[in-house]
Amino acid sequence: MALPALRIEDCVNATCPWSGKPVSADSLTLYRGRVVGFCNPGCRDKFVAAQSAFDAALDQPIGA
């Protein structure tokens, strides 16, 4: 099943967390059920990669 289209109107932030520039409608992602915006797809992809790495680290047993 396809995810619903993300809308800039639903974005929880007005500026990119990486650059501080205004968010762009083509650079949105879903995080913990909320729409988060970025200034460009590169910043969005950097966030998704960091999120994935962090989530993977949390899934590892302590001391692994």
PQR file of N, CA, C, O and H, with PARSE charges and radii, in Angstrom:
ATOM      1  N   MET A   1       0.840  -1.175   0.000 -0.4000 1.5000
ATOM      2  CA  MET A   1       0.000   0.000   0.000 -0.0000 2.0000
ATOM      3  C   MET A   1       0.886   1.239   0.000  0.5500 1.7000
ATOM      4  O   MET A   1       1.837   1.315   0.778 -0.5500 1.4000
ATOM      5  N   ALA A   2       0.593   2.198  -0.850 -0.4000 1.5000
ATOM      6  CA  ALA A   2       1.391   3.417  -0.970 -0.0000 2.0000
ATOM      7  C   ALA A   2       1.106   4.367   0.187  0.5500 1.7000
ATOM      8  O   ALA A   2      -0.017   4.451   0.685 -0.5500 1.4000
ATOM      9  H   ALA A   2      -0.179   2.136  -1.482  0.4000 1.0000
ATOM     10  N   LEU A   3       2.138   5.073   0.597 -0.4000 1.5000
ATOM     11  CA  LEU A   3       1.975   6.084   1.635 -0.0000 2.0000
ATOM     12  C   LEU A   3       1.237   7.287   1.060  0.5500 1.7000
ATOM     13  O   LEU A   3       1.368   7.584  -0.128 -0.5500 1.4000
ATOM     14  H   LEU A   3       3.050   5.005   0.192  0.4000 1.0000
ATOM     15  N   PRO A   4       0.462   7.980   1.891 -0.5600 1.5000
ATOM     16  CA  PRO A   4      -0.193   9.190   1.384  0.2800 2.0000
ATOM     17  C   PRO A   4       0.851  10.253   1.054  0.5500 1.7000
ATOM     18  O   PRO A   4       1.933  10.282   1.639 -0.5500 1.4000
ATOM     19  N   ALA A   5       0.510  11.114   0.119 -0.4000 1.5000
ATOM     20  CA  ALA A   5       1.417  12.202  -0.255 -0.0000 2.0000
ATOM     21  C   ALA A   5       1.644  13.112   0.952  0.5500 1.7000
ATOM     22  O   ALA A   5       0.699  13.459   1.660 -0.5500 1.4000
ATOM     23  H   ALA A   5      -0.369  11.090  -0.356  0.4000 1.0000
ATOM     24  N   LEU A   6       2.884  13.489   1.178 -0.4000 1.5000
ATOM     25  CA  LEU A   6       3.201  14.398   2.273 -0.0000 2.0000
ATOM     26  C   LEU A   6       2.947  15.820   1.817  0.5500 1.7000
ATOM     27  O   LEU A   6       3.275  16.192   0.690 -0.5500 1.4000
ATOM     28  H   LEU A   6       3.652  13.206   0.603  0.4000 1.0000
ATOM     29  N   ARG A   7       2.364  16.610   2.698 -0.4000 1.5000
ATOM     30  CA  ARG A   7       2.004  17.987   2.344 -0.0000 2.0000
ATOM     31  C   ARG A   7       2.776  18.977   3.215  0.5500 1.7000
ATOM     32  O   ARG A   7       2.913  18.779   4.423 -0.5500 1.4000
ATOM     33  H   ARG A   7       2.098  16.308   3.613  0.4000 1.0000
ATOM     34  N   ILE A   8       3.270  20.025   2.602 -0.4000 1.5000
ATOM     35  CA  ILE A   8       4.029  21.035   3.329 -0.0000 2.0000
ATOM     36  C   ILE A   8       3.166  21.693   4.411  0.5500 1.7000
ATOM     37  O   ILE A   8       3.685  22.155   5.427 -0.5500 1.4000
ATOM     38  H   ILE A   8       3.159  20.186   1.621  0.4000 1.0000
ATOM     39  N   GLU A   9       1.862  21.733   4.191 -0.4000 1.5000
ATOM     40  CA  GLU A   9       0.946  22.305   5.179 -0.0000 2.0000
ATOM     41  C   GLU A   9       0.947  21.524   6.492  0.5500 1.7000
ATOM     42  O   GLU A   9       0.605  22.063   7.545 -0.5500 1.4000
ATOM     43  H   GLU A   9       1.441  21.357   3.365  0.4000 1.0000
ATOM     44  N   ASP A  10       1.334  20.247   6.420 -0.4000 1.5000
ATOM     45  CA  ASP A  10       1.348  19.386   7.602 -0.0000 2.0000
ATOM     46  C   ASP A  10       2.715  19.357   8.293  0.5500 1.7000
ATOM     47  O   ASP A  10       2.886  18.691   9.314 -0.5500 1.4000
ATOM     48  H   ASP A  10       1.611  19.808   5.565  0.4000 1.0000
ATOM     49  N   CYS A  11       3.670  20.071   7.737 -0.4000 1.5000
ATOM     50  CA  CYS A  11       5.045  20.061   8.237 -0.0000 2.0000
ATOM     51  C   CYS A  11       5.121  20.681   9.638  0.5500 1.7000
ATOM     52  O   CYS A  11       4.497  21.709   9.899 -0.5500 1.4000
ATOM     53  H   CYS A  11       3.531  20.611   6.908  0.4000 1.0000
ATOM     54  N   VAL A  12       5.888  20.050  10.535 -0.4000 1.5000
ATOM     55  CA  VAL A  12       6.018  20.546  11.911 -0.0000 2.0000
ATOM     56  C   VAL A  12       7.070  21.644  12.047  0.5500 1.7000
ATOM     57  O   VAL A  12       7.172  22.275  13.099 -0.5500 1.4000
ATOM     58  H   VAL A  12       6.395  19.215  10.322  0.4000 1.0000
ATOM     59  N   ASN A  13       7.849  21.875  10.998 -0.4000 1.5000
ATOM     60  CA  ASN A  13       8.907  22.886  11.070 -0.0000 2.0000
ATOM     61  C   ASN A  13       8.875  23.778   9.838  0.5500 1.7000
ATOM     62  O   ASN A  13       8.462  23.351   8.760 -0.5500 1.4000
ATOM     63  H   ASN A  13       7.766  21.362  10.144  0.4000 1.0000
ATOM     64  N   ALA A  14       9.312  25.014  10.007 -0.4000 1.5000
ATOM     65  CA  ALA A  14       9.344  25.970   8.894 -0.0000 2.0000
ATOM     66  C   ALA A  14      10.732  26.090   8.274  0.5500 1.7000
ATOM     67  O   ALA A  14      10.875  26.526   7.132 -0.5500 1.4000
ATOM     68  H   ALA A  14       9.647  25.361  10.883  0.4000 1.0000
ATOM     69  N   THR A  15      11.758  25.699   9.042 -0.4000 1.5000
ATOM     70  CA  THR A  15      13.128  25.788   8.536 -0.0000 2.0000
ATOM     71  C   THR A  15      13.815  24.433   8.643  0.5500 1.7000
ATOM     72  O   THR A  15      13.500  23.621   9.514 -0.5500 1.4000
ATOM     73  H   THR A  15      11.641  25.345   9.970  0.4000 1.0000
ATOM     74  N   CYS A  16      14.751  24.212   7.748 -0.4000 1.5000
ATOM     75  CA  CYS A  16      15.510  22.966   7.678 -0.0000 2.0000
ATOM     76  C   CYS A  16      16.363  22.800   8.941  0.5500 1.7000
ATOM     77  O   CYS A  16      17.082  23.723   9.323 -0.5500 1.4000
ATOM     78  H   CYS A  16      15.007  24.871   7.041  0.4000 1.0000
ATOM     79  N   PRO A  17      16.290  21.637   9.588 -0.5600 1.5000
ATOM     80  CA  PRO A  17      17.116  21.414  10.780  0.2800 2.0000
ATOM     81  C   PRO A  17      18.622  21.408  10.493  0.5500 1.7000
ATOM     82  O   PRO A  17      19.419  21.667  11.395 -0.5500 1.4000
ATOM     83  N   TRP A  18      19.016  21.118   9.255 -0.4000 1.5000
ATOM     84  CA  TRP A  18      20.433  21.089   8.906 -0.0000 2.0000
ATOM     85  C   TRP A  18      20.948  22.475   8.526  0.5500 1.7000
ATOM     86  O   TRP A  18      22.008  22.889   8.996 -0.5500 1.4000
ATOM     87  H   TRP A  18      18.369  20.908   8.523  0.4000 1.0000
ATOM     88  N   SER A  19      20.203  23.204   7.674 -0.4000 1.5000
ATOM     89  CA  SER A  19      20.733  24.453   7.119 -0.0000 2.0000
ATOM     90  C   SER A  19      20.117  25.719   7.693  0.5500 1.7000
ATOM     91  O   SER A  19      20.734  26.784   7.647 -0.5500 1.4000
ATOM     92  H   SER A  19      19.341  22.868   7.292  0.4000 1.0000
ATOM     93  N   GLY A  20      18.906  25.616   8.234 -0.4000 1.5000
ATOM     94  CA  GLY A  20      18.194  26.794   8.716 -0.0000 2.0000
ATOM     95  C   GLY A  20      17.433  27.535   7.627  0.5500 1.7000
ATOM     96  O   GLY A  20      16.792  28.551   7.895 -0.5500 1.4000
ATOM     97  H   GLY A  20      18.405  24.751   8.272  0.4000 1.0000
ATOM     98  N   LYS A  21      17.502  27.029   6.397 -0.4000 1.5000
ATOM     99  CA  LYS A  21      16.775  27.631   5.274 -0.0000 2.0000
ATOM    100  C   LYS A  21      15.314  27.171   5.304  0.5500 1.7000
ATOM    101  O   LYS A  21      14.997  26.174   5.952 -0.5500 1.4000
ATOM    102  H   LYS A  21      18.022  26.203   6.179  0.4000 1.0000
ATOM    103  N   PRO A  22      14.429  27.881   4.615 -0.5600 1.5000
ATOM    104  CA  PRO A  22      13.019  27.467   4.572  0.2800 2.0000
ATOM    105  C   PRO A  22      12.850  26.068   3.975  0.5500 1.7000
ATOM    106  O   PRO A  22      13.611  25.666   3.095 -0.5500 1.4000
ATOM    107  N   VAL A  23      11.855  25.339   4.455 -0.4000 1.5000
ATOM    108  CA  VAL A  23      11.600  23.996   3.933 -0.0000 2.0000
ATOM    109  C   VAL A  23      10.990  24.078   2.545  0.5500 1.7000
ATOM    110  O   VAL A  23      10.399  25.091   2.168 -0.5500 1.4000
ATOM    111  H   VAL A  23      11.236  25.665   5.169  0.4000 1.0000
ATOM    112  N   SER A  24      11.140  23.003   1.795 -0.4000 1.5000
ATOM    113  CA  SER A  24      10.650  22.912   0.422 -0.0000 2.0000
ATOM    114  C   SER A  24       9.679  21.735   0.316  0.5500 1.7000
ATOM    115  O   SER A  24       9.893  20.693   0.934 -0.5500 1.4000
ATOM    116  H   SER A  24      11.619  22.180   2.101  0.4000 1.0000
ATOM    117  N   ALA A  25       8.627  21.902  -0.459 -0.4000 1.5000
ATOM    118  CA  ALA A  25       7.591  20.876  -0.607 -0.0000 2.0000
ATOM    119  C   ALA A  25       8.129  19.569  -1.187  0.5500 1.7000
ATOM    120  O   ALA A  25       7.525  18.518  -0.974 -0.5500 1.4000
ATOM    121  H   ALA A  25       8.454  22.749  -0.962  0.4000 1.0000
ATOM    122  N   ASP A  26       9.250  19.605  -1.915 -0.4000 1.5000
ATOM    123  CA  ASP A  26       9.803  18.371  -2.492 -0.0000 2.0000
ATOM    124  C   ASP A  26      10.812  17.694  -1.571  0.5500 1.7000
ATOM    125  O   ASP A  26      11.507  16.764  -1.982 -0.5500 1.4000
ATOM    126  H   ASP A  26       9.740  20.459  -2.088  0.4000 1.0000
ATOM    127  N   SER A  27      10.894  18.159  -0.323 -0.4000 1.5000
ATOM    128  CA  SER A  27      11.921  17.647   0.593 -0.0000 2.0000
ATOM    129  C   SER A  27      11.323  17.304   1.953  0.5500 1.7000
ATOM    130  O   SER A  27      11.848  17.700   2.993 -0.5500 1.4000
ATOM    131  H   SER A  27      10.330  18.914   0.011  0.4000 1.0000
ATOM    132  N   LEU A  28      10.224  16.568   1.929 -0.4000 1.5000
ATOM    133  CA  LEU A  28       9.533  16.192   3.157 -0.0000 2.0000
ATOM    134  C   LEU A  28       9.746  14.717   3.453  0.5500 1.7000
ATOM    135  O   LEU A  28       9.963  13.920   2.541 -0.5500 1.4000
ATOM    136  H   LEU A  28       9.797  16.247   1.083  0.4000 1.0000
ATOM    137  N   THR A  29       9.684  14.354   4.730 -0.4000 1.5000
ATOM    138  CA  THR A  29       9.732  12.954   5.127 -0.0000 2.0000
ATOM    139  C   THR A  29       8.824  12.769   6.332  0.5500 1.7000
ATOM    140  O   THR A  29       8.395  13.733   6.967 -0.5500 1.4000
ATOM    141  H   THR A  29       9.508  15.002   5.472  0.4000 1.0000
ATOM    142  N   LEU A  30       8.548  11.521   6.626 -0.4000 1.5000
ATOM    143  CA  LEU A  30       7.734  11.183   7.781 -0.0000 2.0000
ATOM    144  C   LEU A  30       8.651  10.682   8.881  0.5500 1.7000
ATOM    145  O   LEU A  30       9.473   9.795   8.648 -0.5500 1.4000
ATOM    146  H   LEU A  30       8.896  10.738   6.110  0.4000 1.0000
ATOM    147  N   TYR A  31       8.522  11.239  10.076 -0.4000 1.5000
ATOM    148  CA  TYR A  31       9.328  10.825  11.223 -0.0000 2.0000
ATOM    149  C   TYR A  31       8.411  10.721  12.431  0.5500 1.7000
ATOM    150  O   TYR A  31       7.799  11.704  12.849 -0.5500 1.4000
ATOM    151  H   TYR A  31       7.855  11.959  10.265  0.4000 1.0000
ATOM    152  N   ARG A  32       8.324   9.516  12.986 -0.4000 1.5000
ATOM    153  CA  ARG A  32       7.464   9.253  14.150 -0.0000 2.0000
ATOM    154  C   ARG A  32       6.037   9.748  13.915  0.5500 1.7000
ATOM    155  O   ARG A  32       5.400  10.303  14.810 -0.5500 1.4000
ATOM    156  H   ARG A  32       8.821   8.718  12.646  0.4000 1.0000
ATOM    157  N   GLY A  33       5.555   9.537  12.699 -0.4000 1.5000
ATOM    158  CA  GLY A  33       4.197   9.884  12.354 -0.0000 2.0000
ATOM    159  C   GLY A  33       3.956  11.351  12.034  0.5500 1.7000
ATOM    160  O   GLY A  33       2.813  11.756  11.826 -0.5500 1.4000
ATOM    161  H   GLY A  33       6.073   9.086  11.972  0.4000 1.0000
ATOM    162  N   ARG A  34       5.009  12.149  11.993 -0.4000 1.5000
ATOM    163  CA  ARG A  34       4.876  13.588  11.715 -0.0000 2.0000
ATOM    164  C   ARG A  34       5.650  13.939  10.460  0.5500 1.7000
ATOM    165  O   ARG A  34       6.659  13.309  10.142 -0.5500 1.4000
ATOM    166  H   ARG A  34       5.938  11.820  12.163  0.4000 1.0000
ATOM    167  N   VAL A  35       5.173  14.948   9.750 -0.4000 1.5000
ATOM    168  CA  VAL A  35       5.849  15.422   8.539 -0.0000 2.0000
ATOM    169  C   VAL A  35       6.936  16.409   8.948  0.5500 1.7000
ATOM    170  O   VAL A  35       6.670  17.401   9.626 -0.5500 1.4000
ATOM    171  H   VAL A  35       4.354  15.460  10.008  0.4000 1.0000
ATOM    172  N   VAL A  36       8.167  16.118   8.521 -0.4000 1.5000
ATOM    173  CA  VAL A  36       9.315  16.980   8.793 -0.0000 2.0000
ATOM    174  C   VAL A  36       9.846  17.467   7.450  0.5500 1.7000
ATOM    175  O   VAL A  36       9.967  16.688   6.505 -0.5500 1.4000
ATOM    176  H   VAL A  36       8.383  15.312   7.970  0.4000 1.0000
ATOM    177  N   GLY A  37      10.161  18.760   7.369 -0.4000 1.5000
ATOM    178  CA  GLY A  37      10.616  19.346   6.118 -0.0000 2.0000
ATOM    179  C   GLY A  37      12.081  19.738   6.135  0.5500 1.7000
ATOM    180  O   GLY A  37      12.666  20.003   7.185 -0.5500 1.4000
ATOM    181  H   GLY A  37      10.062  19.393   8.137  0.4000 1.0000
ATOM    182  N   PHE A  38      12.659  19.766   4.935 -0.4000 1.5000
ATOM    183  CA  PHE A  38      14.057  20.135   4.732 -0.0000 2.0000
ATOM    184  C   PHE A  38      14.135  21.075   3.550  0.5500 1.7000
ATOM    185  O   PHE A  38      13.180  21.180   2.780 -0.5500 1.4000
ATOM    186  H   PHE A  38      12.184  19.550   4.082  0.4000 1.0000
ATOM    187  N   CYS A  39      15.250  21.759   3.391 -0.4000 1.5000
ATOM    188  CA  CYS A  39      15.380  22.753   2.328 -0.0000 2.0000
ATOM    189  C   CYS A  39      15.604  22.125   0.959  0.5500 1.7000
ATOM    190  O   CYS A  39      15.320  22.749  -0.064 -0.5500 1.4000
ATOM    191  H   CYS A  39      16.026  21.674   4.016  0.4000 1.0000
ATOM    192  N   ASN A  40      16.109  20.902   0.931 -0.4000 1.5000
ATOM    193  CA  ASN A  40      16.343  20.217  -0.341 -0.0000 2.0000
ATOM    194  C   ASN A  40      16.382  18.713  -0.093  0.5500 1.7000
ATOM    195  O   ASN A  40      16.513  18.289   1.056 -0.5500 1.4000
ATOM    196  H   ASN A  40      16.340  20.395   1.761  0.4000 1.0000
ATOM    197  N   PRO A  41      16.273  17.891  -1.148 -0.5600 1.5000
ATOM    198  CA  PRO A  41      16.281  16.448  -0.969  0.2800 2.0000
ATOM    199  C   PRO A  41      17.569  15.920  -0.335  0.5500 1.7000
ATOM    200  O   PRO A  41      17.536  14.897   0.349 -0.5500 1.4000
ATOM    201  N   GLY A  42      18.698  16.593  -0.549 -0.4000 1.5000
ATOM    202  CA  GLY A  42      19.958  16.151   0.048 -0.0000 2.0000
ATOM    203  C   GLY A  42      19.915  16.210   1.569  0.5500 1.7000
ATOM    204  O   GLY A  42      20.362  15.281   2.241 -0.5500 1.4000
ATOM    205  H   GLY A  42      18.724  17.424  -1.105  0.4000 1.0000
ATOM    206  N   CYS A  43      19.379  17.298   2.113 -0.4000 1.5000
ATOM    207  CA  CYS A  43      19.248  17.411   3.571 -0.0000 2.0000
ATOM    208  C   CYS A  43      18.274  16.365   4.099  0.5500 1.7000
ATOM    209  O   CYS A  43      18.515  15.748   5.137 -0.5500 1.4000
ATOM    210  H   CYS A  43      19.016  18.053   1.567  0.4000 1.0000
ATOM    211  N   ARG A  44      17.163  16.168   3.373 -0.4000 1.5000
ATOM    212  CA  ARG A  44      16.189  15.151   3.770 -0.0000 2.0000
ATOM    213  C   ARG A  44      16.848  13.776   3.793  0.5500 1.7000
ATOM    214  O   ARG A  44      16.667  13.023   4.751 -0.5500 1.4000
ATOM    215  H   ARG A  44      16.967  16.670   2.530  0.4000 1.0000
ATOM    216  N   ASP A  45      17.600  13.441   2.765 -0.4000 1.5000
ATOM    217  CA  ASP A  45      18.229  12.130   2.684 -0.0000 2.0000
ATOM    218  C   ASP A  45      19.289  11.949   3.765  0.5500 1.7000
ATOM    219  O   ASP A  45      19.465  10.846   4.282 -0.5500 1.4000
ATOM    220  H   ASP A  45      17.746  14.052   1.987  0.4000 1.0000
ATOM    221  N   LYS A  46      19.997  13.026   4.109 -0.4000 1.5000
ATOM    222  CA  LYS A  46      20.984  12.968   5.187 -0.0000 2.0000
ATOM    223  C   LYS A  46      20.286  12.642   6.519  0.5500 1.7000
ATOM    224  O   LYS A  46      20.796  11.853   7.314 -0.5500 1.4000
ATOM    225  H   LYS A  46      19.854  13.922   3.689  0.4000 1.0000
ATOM    226  N   PHE A  47      19.125  13.252   6.750 -0.4000 1.5000
ATOM    227  CA  PHE A  47      18.347  12.984   7.954 -0.0000 2.0000
ATOM    228  C   PHE A  47      17.874  11.532   7.990  0.5500 1.7000
ATOM    229  O   PHE A  47      17.979  10.869   9.021 -0.5500 1.4000
ATOM    230  H   PHE A  47      18.710  13.893   6.103  0.4000 1.0000
ATOM    231  N   VAL A  48      17.357  11.043   6.873 -0.4000 1.5000
ATOM    232  CA  VAL A  48      16.861   9.666   6.809 -0.0000 2.0000
ATOM    233  C   VAL A  48      18.000   8.689   7.086  0.5500 1.7000
ATOM    234  O   VAL A  48      17.803   7.706   7.800 -0.5500 1.4000
ATOM    235  H   VAL A  48      17.272  11.581   6.035  0.4000 1.0000
ATOM    236  N   ALA A  49      19.181   8.942   6.537 -0.4000 1.5000
ATOM    237  CA  ALA A  49      20.335   8.065   6.763 -0.0000 2.0000
ATOM    238  C   ALA A  49      20.765   8.097   8.225  0.5500 1.7000
ATOM    239  O   ALA A  49      21.062   7.054   8.807 -0.5500 1.4000
ATOM    240  H   ALA A  49      19.341   9.741   5.957  0.4000 1.0000
ATOM    241  N   ALA A  50      20.798   9.284   8.820 -0.4000 1.5000
ATOM    242  CA  ALA A  50      21.196   9.397  10.228 -0.0000 2.0000
ATOM    243  C   ALA A  50      20.170   8.705  11.117  0.5500 1.7000
ATOM    244  O   ALA A  50      20.533   8.026  12.077 -0.5500 1.4000
ATOM    245  H   ALA A  50      20.556  10.132   8.347  0.4000 1.0000
ATOM    246  N   GLN A  51      18.902   8.874  10.801 -0.4000 1.5000
ATOM    247  CA  GLN A  51      17.841   8.235  11.564 -0.0000 2.0000
ATOM    248  C   GLN A  51      17.968   6.713  11.484  0.5500 1.7000
ATOM    249  O   GLN A  51      17.852   6.025  12.498 -0.5500 1.4000
ATOM    250  H   GLN A  51      18.607   9.426  10.021  0.4000 1.0000
ATOM    251  N   SER A  52      18.203   6.194  10.296 -0.4000 1.5000
ATOM    252  CA  SER A  52      18.343   4.753  10.109 -0.0000 2.0000
ATOM    253  C   SER A  52      19.533   4.203  10.879  0.5500 1.7000
ATOM    254  O   SER A  52      19.437   3.144  11.500 -0.5500 1.4000
ATOM    255  H   SER A  52      18.298   6.753   9.471  0.4000 1.0000
ATOM    256  N   ALA A  53      20.656   4.917  10.842 -0.4000 1.5000
ATOM    257  CA  ALA A  53      21.853   4.473  11.564 -0.0000 2.0000
ATOM    258  C   ALA A  53      21.608   4.488  13.074  0.5500 1.7000
ATOM    259  O   ALA A  53      22.023   3.569  13.779 -0.5500 1.4000
ATOM    260  H   ALA A  53      20.734   5.777  10.338  0.4000 1.0000
ATOM    261  N   PHE A  54      20.949   5.507  13.559 -0.4000 1.5000
ATOM    262  CA  PHE A  54      20.669   5.610  14.984 -0.0000 2.0000
ATOM    263  C   PHE A  54      19.706   4.513  15.420  0.5500 1.7000
ATOM    264  O   PHE A  54      19.922   3.869  16.447 -0.5500 1.4000
ATOM    265  H   PHE A  54      20.611   6.253  12.986  0.4000 1.0000
ATOM    266  N   ASP A  55      18.648   4.297  14.647 -0.4000 1.5000
ATOM    267  CA  ASP A  55      17.692   3.235  14.970 -0.0000 2.0000
ATOM    268  C   ASP A  55      18.371   1.870  14.981  0.5500 1.7000
ATOM    269  O   ASP A  55      18.081   1.043  15.846 -0.5500 1.4000
ATOM    270  H   ASP A  55      18.473   4.820  13.813  0.4000 1.0000
ATOM    271  N   ALA A  56      19.269   1.624  14.032 -0.4000 1.5000
ATOM    272  CA  ALA A  56      19.990   0.352  13.982 -0.0000 2.0000
ATOM    273  C   ALA A  56      20.882   0.181  15.206  0.5500 1.7000
ATOM    274  O   ALA A  56      20.988  -0.916  15.753 -0.5500 1.4000
ATOM    275  H   ALA A  56      19.505   2.295  13.330  0.4000 1.0000
ATOM    276  N   ALA A  57      21.526   1.272  15.636 -0.4000 1.5000
ATOM    277  CA  ALA A  57      22.379   1.204  16.831 -0.0000 2.0000
ATOM    278  C   ALA A  57      21.548   0.896  18.071  0.5500 1.7000
ATOM    279  O   ALA A  57      21.994   0.152  18.945 -0.5500 1.4000
ATOM    280  H   ALA A  57      21.440   2.164  15.191  0.4000 1.0000
ATOM    281  N   LEU A  58      20.362   1.450  18.154 -0.4000 1.5000
ATOM    282  CA  LEU A  58      19.504   1.193  19.318 -0.0000 2.0000
ATOM    283  C   LEU A  58      19.006  -0.250  19.355  0.5500 1.7000
ATOM    284  O   LEU A  58      18.678  -0.766  20.423 -0.5500 1.4000
ATOM    285  H   LEU A  58      19.999   2.054  17.444  0.4000 1.0000
ATOM    286  N   ASP A  59      18.949  -0.902  18.193 -0.4000 1.5000
ATOM    287  CA  ASP A  59      18.488  -2.283  18.134 -0.0000 2.0000
ATOM    288  C   ASP A  59      19.563  -3.274  18.538  0.5500 1.7000
ATOM    289  O   ASP A  59      19.263  -4.446  18.766 -0.5500 1.4000
ATOM    290  H   ASP A  59      19.215  -0.483  17.325  0.4000 1.0000
ATOM    291  N   GLN A  60      20.812  -2.830  18.631 -0.4000 1.5000
ATOM    292  CA  GLN A  60      21.919  -3.696  19.009 -0.0000 2.0000
ATOM    293  C   GLN A  60      21.944  -3.929  20.512  0.5500 1.7000
ATOM    294  O   GLN A  60      21.647  -3.014  21.281 -0.5500 1.4000
ATOM    295  H   GLN A  60      21.056  -1.878  18.445  0.4000 1.0000
ATOM    296  N   PRO A  61      22.295  -5.139  20.944 -0.5600 1.5000
ATOM    297  CA  PRO A  61      22.431  -5.361  22.390  0.2800 2.0000
ATOM    298  C   PRO A  61      23.562  -4.505  22.962  0.5500 1.7000
ATOM    299  O   PRO A  61      24.534  -4.213  22.266 -0.5500 1.4000
ATOM    300  N   ILE A  62      23.438  -4.115  24.193 -0.4000 1.5000
ATOM    301  CA  ILE A  62      24.469  -3.318  24.854 -0.0000 2.0000
ATOM    302  C   ILE A  62      25.761  -4.120  24.888  0.5500 1.7000
ATOM    303  O   ILE A  62      25.772  -5.296  25.253 -0.5500 1.4000
ATOM    304  H   ILE A  62      22.648  -4.352  24.758  0.4000 1.0000
ATOM    305  N   GLY A  63      26.849  -3.462  24.500 -0.4000 1.5000
ATOM    306  CA  GLY A  63      28.157  -4.098  24.502 -0.0000 2.0000
ATOM    307  C   GLY A  63      28.468  -4.879  23.224  0.5500 1.7000
ATOM    308  O   GLY A  63      29.520  -5.510  23.120 -0.5500 1.4000
ATOM    309  H   GLY A  63      26.840  -2.507  24.204  0.4000 1.0000
ATOM    310  N   ALA A  64      27.551  -4.835  22.254 -0.4000 1.5000
ATOM    311  CA  ALA A  64      27.781  -5.588  21.003 -0.0000 2.0000
ATOM    312  C   ALA A  64      28.687  -4.821  20.082  0.5500 1.7000
ATOM    313  O   ALA A  64      28.994  -5.290  18.986 -0.5500 1.4000
ATOM    314  H   ALA A  64      26.696  -4.323  22.339  0.4000 1.0000
TER
END
